[in-house]
Each structure stands twice: as C-alpha cells, then as structure tokens.
Amino acid sequence: MRLMGIMLLGAGLLLVGLGGFEKVLIYAARAQNINDVYTLKDLTPDYIWNITNITLVGGIVIAEPHAQRNRHRPDL
C-alpha cells in the first residue's frame, strides 16, 4: 500500500512537470512574437491550452493527497 502511494505521488509529480513543460514548449515555439502571457493565450488555440491545464491540474489532484498523507508519517 505504501509503495502504491509513492508511485501515485511520483505519477502526479510527473504530470505536473509535464504540464509545465508543455507550456514552456508552447512559449518556445512562438517566442519571437510574444511579449506577455495574454498574447500567448490569444495565439494558442483553446483546445491546446486546455490540454496543458488539464495535465497540470490532474497531476496536482493525483499527487496532493499522497503528499499530505506521507508528510505526517514519522516512519518514512
């Protein structure tokens, strides 16, 4: 059971990192045309921007309960 919690925590952190990395890639693809995040959101189609948000939030939802549970256990 403890191993499964650690695996879910790792998977959640991986998704959080992936969501952030996707946003960096979107910015890097259009860096020469963009001065702020609002311009980036206007140039990027909504369905692509939503994929990065869903990945980021999904990772937080998966990782957060396991991070909280493991924080209060002194035997870890």
PDB file of N, CA, C and O in Angstrom:
ATOM      1  N   MET A   1       0.822  -1.193   0.000  1.00  0.00           N
ATOM      2  CA  MET A   1       0.000   0.000   0.000  1.00  0.00           C
ATOM      3  C   MET A   1       0.868   1.259   0.000  1.00  0.00           C
ATOM      4  O   MET A   1       0.567   2.230  -0.693  1.00  0.00           O
ATOM      5  N   ARG A   2       1.931   1.231   0.773  1.00  0.00           N
ATOM      6  CA  ARG A   2       2.825   2.384   0.830  1.00  0.00           C
ATOM      7  C   ARG A   2       3.513   2.605  -0.515  1.00  0.00           C
ATOM      8  O   ARG A   2       3.709   3.741  -0.945  1.00  0.00           O
ATOM      9  N   LEU A   3       3.875   1.506  -1.168  1.00  0.00           N
ATOM     10  CA  LEU A   3       4.518   1.610  -2.479  1.00  0.00           C
ATOM     11  C   LEU A   3       3.566   2.225  -3.509  1.00  0.00           C
ATOM     12  O   LEU A   3       3.978   3.026  -4.348  1.00  0.00           O
ATOM     13  N   MET A   4       2.288   1.840  -3.434  1.00  0.00           N
ATOM     14  CA  MET A   4       1.323   2.405  -4.376  1.00  0.00           C
ATOM     15  C   MET A   4       1.175   3.912  -4.160  1.00  0.00           C
ATOM     16  O   MET A   4       1.052   4.665  -5.127  1.00  0.00           O
ATOM     17  N   GLY A   5       1.184   4.356  -2.908  1.00  0.00           N
ATOM     18  CA  GLY A   5       1.105   5.787  -2.627  1.00  0.00           C
ATOM     19  C   GLY A   5       2.302   6.538  -3.178  1.00  0.00           C
ATOM     20  O   GLY A   5       2.166   7.632  -3.726  1.00  0.00           O
ATOM     21  N   ILE A   6       3.470   5.944  -3.028  1.00  0.00           N
ATOM     22  CA  ILE A   6       4.682   6.580  -3.557  1.00  0.00           C
ATOM     23  C   ILE A   6       4.638   6.615  -5.081  1.00  0.00           C
ATOM     24  O   ILE A   6       5.074   7.588  -5.696  1.00  0.00           O
ATOM     25  N   MET A   7       4.111   5.551  -5.689  1.00  0.00           N
ATOM     26  CA  MET A   7       4.007   5.526  -7.154  1.00  0.00           C
ATOM     27  C   MET A   7       3.019   6.585  -7.652  1.00  0.00           C
ATOM     28  O   MET A   7       3.281   7.258  -8.649  1.00  0.00           O
ATOM     29  N   LEU A   8       1.883   6.733  -6.960  1.00  0.00           N
ATOM     30  CA  LEU A   8       0.913   7.754  -7.362  1.00  0.00           C
ATOM     31  C   LEU A   8       1.464   9.160  -7.149  1.00  0.00           C
ATOM     32  O   LEU A   8       1.212  10.059  -7.951  1.00  0.00           O
ATOM     33  N   LEU A   9       2.208   9.344  -6.079  1.00  0.00           N
ATOM     34  CA  LEU A   9       2.864  10.633  -5.858  1.00  0.00           C
ATOM     35  C   LEU A   9       3.836  10.930  -6.994  1.00  0.00           C
ATOM     36  O   LEU A   9       3.862  12.045  -7.515  1.00  0.00           O
ATOM     37  N   GLY A  10       4.631   9.941  -7.377  1.00  0.00           N
ATOM     38  CA  GLY A  10       5.573  10.116  -8.485  1.00  0.00           C
ATOM     39  C   GLY A  10       4.864  10.399  -9.797  1.00  0.00           C
ATOM     40  O   GLY A  10       5.302  11.244 -10.577  1.00  0.00           O
ATOM     41  N   ALA A  11       3.755   9.683 -10.045  1.00  0.00           N
ATOM     42  CA  ALA A  11       2.992   9.913 -11.280  1.00  0.00           C
ATOM     43  C   ALA A  11       2.393  11.315 -11.293  1.00  0.00           C
ATOM     44  O   ALA A  11       2.380  11.980 -12.329  1.00  0.00           O
ATOM     45  N   GLY A  12       1.899  11.761 -10.145  1.00  0.00           N
ATOM     46  CA  GLY A  12       1.335  13.108 -10.068  1.00  0.00           C
ATOM     47  C   GLY A  12       2.382  14.174 -10.302  1.00  0.00           C
ATOM     48  O   GLY A  12       2.147  15.145 -11.021  1.00  0.00           O
ATOM     49  N   LEU A  13       3.545  13.986  -9.689  1.00  0.00           N
ATOM     50  CA  LEU A  13       4.630  14.958  -9.896  1.00  0.00           C
ATOM     51  C   LEU A  13       5.097  14.958 -11.348  1.00  0.00           C
ATOM     52  O   LEU A  13       5.443  16.007 -11.891  1.00  0.00           O
ATOM     53  N   LEU A  14       5.107  13.785 -11.976  1.00  0.00           N
ATOM     54  CA  LEU A  14       5.468  13.700 -13.389  1.00  0.00           C
ATOM     55  C   LEU A  14       4.472  14.473 -14.254  1.00  0.00           C
ATOM     56  O   LEU A  14       4.870  15.172 -15.186  1.00  0.00           O
ATOM     57  N   LEU A  15       3.189  14.350 -13.948  1.00  0.00           N
ATOM     58  CA  LEU A  15       2.176  15.081 -14.713  1.00  0.00           C
ATOM     59  C   LEU A  15       2.283  16.591 -14.488  1.00  0.00           C
ATOM     60  O   LEU A  15       2.100  17.366 -15.427  1.00  0.00           O
ATOM     61  N   VAL A  16       2.572  17.011 -13.272  1.00  0.00           N
ATOM     62  CA  VAL A  16       2.761  18.440 -13.001  1.00  0.00           C
ATOM     63  C   VAL A  16       3.938  18.970 -13.823  1.00  0.00           C
ATOM     64  O   VAL A  16       3.847  20.030 -14.441  1.00  0.00           O
ATOM     65  N   GLY A  17       5.036  18.224 -13.822  1.00  0.00           N
ATOM     66  CA  GLY A  17       6.202  18.632 -14.606  1.00  0.00           C
ATOM     67  C   GLY A  17       5.903  18.654 -16.092  1.00  0.00           C
ATOM     68  O   GLY A  17       6.340  19.554 -16.808  1.00  0.00           O
ATOM     69  N   LEU A  18       5.153  17.656 -16.556  1.00  0.00           N
ATOM     70  CA  LEU A  18       4.797  17.597 -17.973  1.00  0.00           C
ATOM     71  C   LEU A  18       3.909  18.769 -18.368  1.00  0.00           C
ATOM     72  O   LEU A  18       4.089  19.351 -19.438  1.00  0.00           O
ATOM     73  N   GLY A  19       2.951  19.117 -17.510  1.00  0.00           N
ATOM     74  CA  GLY A  19       2.076  20.264 -17.805  1.00  0.00           C
ATOM     75  C   GLY A  19       2.865  21.556 -17.916  1.00  0.00           C
ATOM     76  O   GLY A  19       2.614  22.367 -18.808  1.00  0.00           O
ATOM     77  N   GLY A  20       3.819  21.751 -17.014  1.00  0.00           N
ATOM     78  CA  GLY A  20       4.665  22.941 -17.089  1.00  0.00           C
ATOM     79  C   GLY A  20       5.557  22.927 -18.315  1.00  0.00           C
ATOM     80  O   GLY A  20       5.748  23.956 -18.964  1.00  0.00           O
ATOM     81  N   PHE A  21       6.104  21.758 -18.632  1.00  0.00           N
ATOM     82  CA  PHE A  21       6.974  21.631 -19.805  1.00  0.00           C
ATOM     83  C   PHE A  21       6.201  21.907 -21.090  1.00  0.00           C
ATOM     84  O   PHE A  21       6.738  22.512 -22.018  1.00  0.00           O
ATOM     85  N   GLU A  22       4.941  21.467 -21.151  1.00  0.00           N
ATOM     86  CA  GLU A  22       4.122  21.754 -22.333  1.00  0.00           C
ATOM     87  C   GLU A  22       3.950  23.255 -22.526  1.00  0.00           C
ATOM     88  O   GLU A  22       4.012  23.747 -23.653  1.00  0.00           O
ATOM     89  N   LYS A  23       3.735  23.982 -21.442  1.00  0.00           N
ATOM     90  CA  LYS A  23       3.582  25.439 -21.547  1.00  0.00           C
ATOM     91  C   LYS A  23       4.887  26.095 -22.013  1.00  0.00           C
ATOM     92  O   LYS A  23       4.862  27.047 -22.793  1.00  0.00           O
ATOM     93  N   VAL A  24       6.014  25.588 -21.535  1.00  0.00           N
ATOM     94  CA  VAL A  24       7.309  26.119 -21.973  1.00  0.00           C
ATOM     95  C   VAL A  24       7.498  25.860 -23.461  1.00  0.00           C
ATOM     96  O   VAL A  24       7.981  26.733 -24.181  1.00  0.00           O
ATOM     97  N   LEU A  25       7.125  24.672 -23.933  1.00  0.00           N
ATOM     98  CA  LEU A  25       7.249  24.365 -25.364  1.00  0.00           C
ATOM     99  C   LEU A  25       6.360  25.261 -26.216  1.00  0.00           C
ATOM    100  O   LEU A  25       6.771  25.710 -27.286  1.00  0.00           O
ATOM    101  N   ILE A  26       5.156  25.520 -25.750  1.00  0.00           N
ATOM    102  CA  ILE A  26       4.261  26.421 -26.490  1.00  0.00           C
ATOM    103  C   ILE A  26       4.881  27.811 -26.572  1.00  0.00           C
ATOM    104  O   ILE A  26       4.856  28.445 -27.627  1.00  0.00           O
ATOM    105  N   TYR A  27       5.438  28.286 -25.458  1.00  0.00           N
ATOM    106  CA  TYR A  27       6.082  29.592 -25.468  1.00  0.00           C
ATOM    107  C   TYR A  27       7.299  29.598 -26.389  1.00  0.00           C
ATOM    108  O   TYR A  27       7.494  30.550 -27.145  1.00  0.00           O
ATOM    109  N   ALA A  28       8.117  28.548 -26.337  1.00  0.00           N
ATOM    110  CA  ALA A  28       9.332  28.497 -27.154  1.00  0.00           C
ATOM    111  C   ALA A  28       9.010  28.462 -28.638  1.00  0.00           C
ATOM    112  O   ALA A  28       9.775  28.979 -29.452  1.00  0.00           O
ATOM    113  N   ALA A  29       7.892  27.858 -28.994  1.00  0.00           N
ATOM    114  CA  ALA A  29       7.514  27.779 -30.404  1.00  0.00           C
ATOM    115  C   ALA A  29       7.149  29.148 -30.969  1.00  0.00           C
ATOM    116  O   ALA A  29       7.285  29.385 -32.169  1.00  0.00           O
ATOM    117  N   ARG A  30       6.686  30.047 -30.105  1.00  0.00           N
ATOM    118  CA  ARG A  30       6.256  31.367 -30.572  1.00  0.00           C
ATOM    119  C   ARG A  30       6.983  32.506 -29.866  1.00  0.00           C
ATOM    120  O   ARG A  30       6.440  33.606 -29.770  1.00  0.00           O
ATOM    121  N   ALA A  31       8.162  32.278 -29.384  1.00  0.00           N
ATOM    122  CA  ALA A  31       8.870  33.261 -28.547  1.00  0.00           C
ATOM    123  C   ALA A  31       9.156  34.567 -29.281  1.00  0.00           C
ATOM    124  O   ALA A  31       9.166  35.625 -28.652  1.00  0.00           O
ATOM    125  N   GLN A  32       9.382  34.526 -30.562  1.00  0.00           N
ATOM    126  CA  GLN A  32       9.723  35.745 -31.284  1.00  0.00           C
ATOM    127  C   GLN A  32       8.528  36.683 -31.448  1.00  0.00           C
ATOM    128  O   GLN A  32       8.719  37.865 -31.730  1.00  0.00           O
ATOM    129  N   ASN A  33       7.293  36.184 -31.278  1.00  0.00           N
ATOM    130  CA  ASN A  33       6.103  37.006 -31.490  1.00  0.00           C
ATOM    131  C   ASN A  33       5.417  37.438 -30.204  1.00  0.00           C
ATOM    132  O   ASN A  33       4.410  38.143 -30.259  1.00  0.00           O
ATOM    133  N   ILE A  34       5.930  37.039 -29.057  1.00  0.00           N
ATOM    134  CA  ILE A  34       5.175  37.184 -27.811  1.00  0.00           C
ATOM    135  C   ILE A  34       5.912  38.073 -26.814  1.00  0.00           C
ATOM    136  O   ILE A  34       7.120  37.948 -26.615  1.00  0.00           O
ATOM    137  N   ASN A  35       5.155  38.968 -26.197  1.00  0.00           N
ATOM    138  CA  ASN A  35       5.706  39.817 -25.145  1.00  0.00           C
ATOM    139  C   ASN A  35       5.128  39.494 -23.779  1.00  0.00           C
ATOM    140  O   ASN A  35       5.760  39.789 -22.764  1.00  0.00           O
ATOM    141  N   ASP A  36       3.925  38.885 -23.724  1.00  0.00           N
ATOM    142  CA  ASP A  36       3.315  38.545 -22.441  1.00  0.00           C
ATOM    143  C   ASP A  36       2.451  37.296 -22.581  1.00  0.00           C
ATOM    144  O   ASP A  36       2.233  36.793 -23.684  1.00  0.00           O
ATOM    145  N   VAL A  37       1.967  36.807 -21.447  1.00  0.00           N
ATOM    146  CA  VAL A  37       1.217  35.554 -21.445  1.00  0.00           C
ATOM    147  C   VAL A  37      -0.155  35.707 -22.112  1.00  0.00           C
ATOM    148  O   VAL A  37      -0.683  34.738 -22.658  1.00  0.00           O
ATOM    149  N   TYR A  38      -0.728  36.893 -22.076  1.00  0.00           N
ATOM    150  CA  TYR A  38      -2.037  37.097 -22.695  1.00  0.00           C
ATOM    151  C   TYR A  38      -1.941  36.976 -24.212  1.00  0.00           C
ATOM    152  O   TYR A  38      -2.842  36.424 -24.843  1.00  0.00           O
ATOM    153  N   THR A  39      -0.877  37.478 -24.795  1.00  0.00           N
ATOM    154  CA  THR A  39      -0.666  37.318 -26.229  1.00  0.00           C
ATOM    155  C   THR A  39      -0.465  35.845 -26.569  1.00  0.00           C
ATOM    156  O   THR A  39      -0.970  35.363 -27.582  1.00  0.00           O
ATOM    157  N   LEU A  40       0.268  35.137 -25.726  1.00  0.00           N
ATOM    158  CA  LEU A  40       0.485  33.702 -25.929  1.00  0.00           C
ATOM    159  C   LEU A  40      -0.840  32.949 -25.913  1.00  0.00           C
ATOM    160  O   LEU A  40      -1.071  32.086 -26.760  1.00  0.00           O
ATOM    161  N   LYS A  41      -1.709  33.268 -24.960  1.00  0.00           N
ATOM    162  CA  LYS A  41      -3.007  32.596 -24.884  1.00  0.00           C
ATOM    163  C   LYS A  41      -3.890  32.942 -26.073  1.00  0.00           C
ATOM    164  O   LYS A  41      -4.681  32.109 -26.515  1.00  0.00           O
ATOM    165  N   ASP A  42      -3.767  34.166 -26.603  1.00  0.00           N
ATOM    166  CA  ASP A  42      -4.548  34.553 -27.775  1.00  0.00           C
ATOM    167  C   ASP A  42      -4.076  33.831 -29.033  1.00  0.00           C
ATOM    168  O   ASP A  42      -4.892  33.486 -29.889  1.00  0.00           O
ATOM    169  N   LEU A  43      -2.771  33.598 -29.156  1.00  0.00           N
ATOM    170  CA  LEU A  43      -2.228  32.937 -30.347  1.00  0.00           C
ATOM    171  C   LEU A  43      -2.365  31.417 -30.309  1.00  0.00           C
ATOM    172  O   LEU A  43      -2.322  30.767 -31.354  1.00  0.00           O
ATOM    173  N   THR A  44      -2.529  30.848 -29.125  1.00  0.00           N
ATOM    174  CA  THR A  44      -2.625  29.398 -28.981  1.00  0.00           C
ATOM    175  C   THR A  44      -4.094  28.989 -29.001  1.00  0.00           C
ATOM    176  O   THR A  44      -4.905  29.599 -28.304  1.00  0.00           O
ATOM    177  N   PRO A  45      -4.454  27.972 -29.782  1.00  0.00           N
ATOM    178  CA  PRO A  45      -5.849  27.510 -29.775  1.00  0.00           C
ATOM    179  C   PRO A  45      -6.269  27.043 -28.374  1.00  0.00           C
ATOM    180  O   PRO A  45      -5.463  26.505 -27.615  1.00  0.00           O
ATOM    181  N   ASP A  46      -7.538  27.262 -28.055  1.00  0.00           N
ATOM    182  CA  ASP A  46      -8.035  26.936 -26.712  1.00  0.00           C
ATOM    183  C   ASP A  46      -7.871  25.461 -26.372  1.00  0.00           C
ATOM    184  O   ASP A  46      -7.542  25.128 -25.233  1.00  0.00           O
ATOM    185  N   TYR A  47      -8.094  24.565 -27.341  1.00  0.00           N
ATOM    186  CA  TYR A  47      -8.008  23.144 -27.022  1.00  0.00           C
ATOM    187  C   TYR A  47      -6.582  22.737 -26.664  1.00  0.00           C
ATOM    188  O   TYR A  47      -6.401  21.826 -25.856  1.00  0.00           O
ATOM    189  N   ILE A  48      -5.583  23.368 -27.226  1.00  0.00           N
ATOM    190  CA  ILE A  48      -4.196  23.046 -26.868  1.00  0.00           C
ATOM    191  C   ILE A  48      -3.868  23.622 -25.496  1.00  0.00           C
ATOM    192  O   ILE A  48      -3.219  22.961 -24.686  1.00  0.00           O
ATOM    193  N   TRP A  49      -4.307  24.842 -25.231  1.00  0.00           N
ATOM    194  CA  TRP A  49      -4.044  25.442 -23.922  1.00  0.00           C
ATOM    195  C   TRP A  49      -4.753  24.644 -22.826  1.00  0.00           C
ATOM    196  O   TRP A  49      -4.219  24.494 -21.727  1.00  0.00           O
ATOM    197  N   ASN A  50      -5.959  24.128 -23.117  1.00  0.00           N
ATOM    198  CA  ASN A  50      -6.690  23.340 -22.130  1.00  0.00           C
ATOM    199  C   ASN A  50      -6.010  22.000 -21.848  1.00  0.00           C
ATOM    200  O   ASN A  50      -6.087  21.508 -20.722  1.00  0.00           O
ATOM    201  N   ILE A  51      -5.358  21.405 -22.824  1.00  0.00           N
ATOM    202  CA  ILE A  51      -4.636  20.152 -22.598  1.00  0.00           C
ATOM    203  C   ILE A  51      -3.543  20.359 -21.557  1.00  0.00           C
ATOM    204  O   ILE A  51      -3.367  19.526 -20.668  1.00  0.00           O
ATOM    205  N   THR A  52      -2.816  21.452 -21.660  1.00  0.00           N
ATOM    206  CA  THR A  52      -1.754  21.704 -20.684  1.00  0.00           C
ATOM    207  C   THR A  52      -2.331  21.960 -19.300  1.00  0.00           C
ATOM    208  O   THR A  52      -1.765  21.516 -18.301  1.00  0.00           O
ATOM    209  N   ASN A  53      -3.456  22.673 -19.231  1.00  0.00           N
ATOM    210  CA  ASN A  53      -4.082  22.932 -17.930  1.00  0.00           C
ATOM    211  C   ASN A  53      -4.614  21.654 -17.301  1.00  0.00           C
ATOM    212  O   ASN A  53      -4.465  21.452 -16.096  1.00  0.00           O
ATOM    213  N   ILE A  54      -5.232  20.790 -18.097  1.00  0.00           N
ATOM    214  CA  ILE A  54      -5.759  19.524 -17.576  1.00  0.00           C
ATOM    215  C   ILE A  54      -4.623  18.637 -17.077  1.00  0.00           C
ATOM    216  O   ILE A  54      -4.757  17.989 -16.039  1.00  0.00           O
ATOM    217  N   THR A  55      -3.512  18.601 -17.800  1.00  0.00           N
ATOM    218  CA  THR A  55      -2.362  17.809 -17.362  1.00  0.00           C
ATOM    219  C   THR A  55      -1.823  18.339 -16.039  1.00  0.00           C
ATOM    220  O   THR A  55      -1.533  17.562 -15.129  1.00  0.00           O
ATOM    221  N   LEU A  56      -1.689  19.640 -15.931  1.00  0.00           N
ATOM    222  CA  LEU A  56      -1.169  20.252 -14.710  1.00  0.00           C
ATOM    223  C   LEU A  56      -2.096  20.007 -13.521  1.00  0.00           C
ATOM    224  O   LEU A  56      -1.637  19.582 -12.461  1.00  0.00           O
ATOM    225  N   VAL A  57      -3.373  20.264 -13.680  1.00  0.00           N
ATOM    226  CA  VAL A  57      -4.334  20.079 -12.590  1.00  0.00           C
ATOM    227  C   VAL A  57      -4.484  18.605 -12.244  1.00  0.00           C
ATOM    228  O   VAL A  57      -4.602  18.258 -11.069  1.00  0.00           O
ATOM    229  N   GLY A  58      -4.482  17.732 -13.249  1.00  0.00           N
ATOM    230  CA  GLY A  58      -4.567  16.291 -12.985  1.00  0.00           C
ATOM    231  C   GLY A  58      -3.397  15.803 -12.148  1.00  0.00           C
ATOM    232  O   GLY A  58      -3.575  14.971 -11.258  1.00  0.00           O
ATOM    233  N   GLY A  59      -2.225  16.304 -12.419  1.00  0.00           N
ATOM    234  CA  GLY A  59      -1.057  15.935 -11.622  1.00  0.00           C
ATOM    235  C   GLY A  59      -1.164  16.415 -10.198  1.00  0.00           C
ATOM    236  O   GLY A  59      -0.768  15.705  -9.273  1.00  0.00           O
ATOM    237  N   ILE A  60      -1.692  17.609 -10.001  1.00  0.00           N
ATOM    238  CA  ILE A  60      -1.872  18.130  -8.645  1.00  0.00           C
ATOM    239  C   ILE A  60      -2.906  17.303  -7.886  1.00  0.00           C
ATOM    240  O   ILE A  60      -2.719  16.999  -6.708  1.00  0.00           O
ATOM    241  N   VAL A  61      -3.995  16.940  -8.560  1.00  0.00           N
ATOM    242  CA  VAL A  61      -5.049  16.146  -7.923  1.00  0.00           C
ATOM    243  C   VAL A  61      -4.522  14.770  -7.520  1.00  0.00           C
ATOM    244  O   VAL A  61      -4.871  14.262  -6.455  1.00  0.00           O
ATOM    245  N   ILE A  62      -3.694  14.173  -8.355  1.00  0.00           N
ATOM    246  CA  ILE A  62      -3.148  12.851  -8.037  1.00  0.00           C
ATOM    247  C   ILE A  62      -2.100  12.947  -6.934  1.00  0.00           C
ATOM    248  O   ILE A  62      -2.089  12.109  -6.032  1.00  0.00           O
ATOM    249  N   ALA A  63      -1.232  13.928  -6.981  1.00  0.00           N
ATOM    250  CA  ALA A  63      -0.095  13.990  -6.062  1.00  0.00           C
ATOM    251  C   ALA A  63      -0.452  14.545  -4.688  1.00  0.00           C
ATOM    252  O   ALA A  63       0.115  14.097  -3.692  1.00  0.00           O
ATOM    253  N   GLU A  64      -1.351  15.483  -4.599  1.00  0.00           N
ATOM    254  CA  GLU A  64      -1.587  16.196  -3.342  1.00  0.00           C
ATOM    255  C   GLU A  64      -2.035  15.302  -2.188  1.00  0.00           C
ATOM    256  O   GLU A  64      -1.461  15.417  -1.105  1.00  0.00           O
ATOM    257  N   PRO A  65      -3.027  14.418  -2.348  1.00  0.00           N
ATOM    258  CA  PRO A  65      -3.428  13.601  -1.196  1.00  0.00           C
ATOM    259  C   PRO A  65      -2.299  12.701  -0.692  1.00  0.00           C
ATOM    260  O   PRO A  65      -2.185  12.459   0.510  1.00  0.00           O
ATOM    261  N   HIS A  66      -1.484  12.217  -1.592  1.00  0.00           N
ATOM    262  CA  HIS A  66      -0.398  11.323  -1.197  1.00  0.00           C
ATOM    263  C   HIS A  66       0.739  12.101  -0.540  1.00  0.00           C
ATOM    264  O   HIS A  66       1.402  11.589   0.362  1.00  0.00           O
ATOM    265  N   ALA A  67       0.962  13.319  -0.983  1.00  0.00           N
ATOM    266  CA  ALA A  67       1.987  14.145  -0.350  1.00  0.00           C
ATOM    267  C   ALA A  67       1.558  14.509   1.066  1.00  0.00           C
ATOM    268  O   ALA A  67       2.381  14.497   1.981  1.00  0.00           O
ATOM    269  N   GLN A  68       0.286  14.830   1.257  1.00  0.00           N
ATOM    270  CA  GLN A  68      -0.219  15.165   2.590  1.00  0.00           C
ATOM    271  C   GLN A  68      -0.144  13.962   3.524  1.00  0.00           C
ATOM    272  O   GLN A  68       0.234  14.102   4.687  1.00  0.00           O
ATOM    273  N   ARG A  69      -0.504  12.783   3.022  1.00  0.00           N
ATOM    274  CA  ARG A  69      -0.506  11.586   3.848  1.00  0.00           C
ATOM    275  C   ARG A  69       0.914  11.214   4.268  1.00  0.00           C
ATOM    276  O   ARG A  69       1.138  10.826   5.414  1.00  0.00           O
ATOM    277  N   ASN A  70       1.858  11.328   3.363  1.00  0.00           N
ATOM    278  CA  ASN A  70       3.234  10.937   3.679  1.00  0.00           C
ATOM    279  C   ASN A  70       3.950  11.972   4.543  1.00  0.00           C
ATOM    280  O   ASN A  70       4.941  11.638   5.193  1.00  0.00           O
ATOM    281  N   ARG A  71       3.485  13.198   4.569  1.00  0.00           N
ATOM    282  CA  ARG A  71       4.132  14.249   5.349  1.00  0.00           C
ATOM    283  C   ARG A  71       3.968  14.007   6.845  1.00  0.00           C
ATOM    284  O   ARG A  71       4.865  14.329   7.624  1.00  0.00           O
ATOM    285  N   HIS A  72       2.831  13.443   7.257  1.00  0.00           N
ATOM    286  CA  HIS A  72       2.530  13.284   8.672  1.00  0.00           C
ATOM    287  C   HIS A  72       2.963  11.933   9.242  1.00  0.00           C
ATOM    288  O   HIS A  72       2.714  11.658  10.415  1.00  0.00           O
ATOM    289  N   ARG A  73       3.596  11.098   8.447  1.00  0.00           N
ATOM    290  CA  ARG A  73       4.027   9.778   8.924  1.00  0.00           C
ATOM    291  C   ARG A  73       5.481   9.840   9.323  1.00  0.00           C
ATOM    292  O   ARG A  73       6.344  10.036   8.467  1.00  0.00           O
ATOM    293  N   PRO A  74       5.780   9.678  10.607  1.00  0.00           N
ATOM    294  CA  PRO A  74       7.172   9.785  11.053  1.00  0.00           C
ATOM    295  C   PRO A  74       8.044   8.601  10.655  1.00  0.00           C
ATOM    296  O   PRO A  74       9.269   8.687  10.733  1.00  0.00           O
ATOM    297  N   ASP A  75       7.427   7.486  10.225  1.00  0.00           N
ATOM    298  CA  ASP A  75       8.241   6.304   9.901  1.00  0.00           C
ATOM    299  C   ASP A  75       8.800   6.333   8.489  1.00  0.00           C
ATOM    300  O   ASP A  75       9.457   5.374   8.085  1.00  0.00           O
ATOM    301  N   LEU A  76       8.568   7.391   7.721  1.00  0.00           N
ATOM    302  CA  LEU A  76       9.082   7.449   6.349  1.00  0.00           C
ATOM    303  C   LEU A  76      10.458   8.019   6.329  1.00  0.00           C
ATOM    304  O   LEU A  76      11.058   8.147   5.261  1.00  0.00           O
TER     305      LEU A  76
END
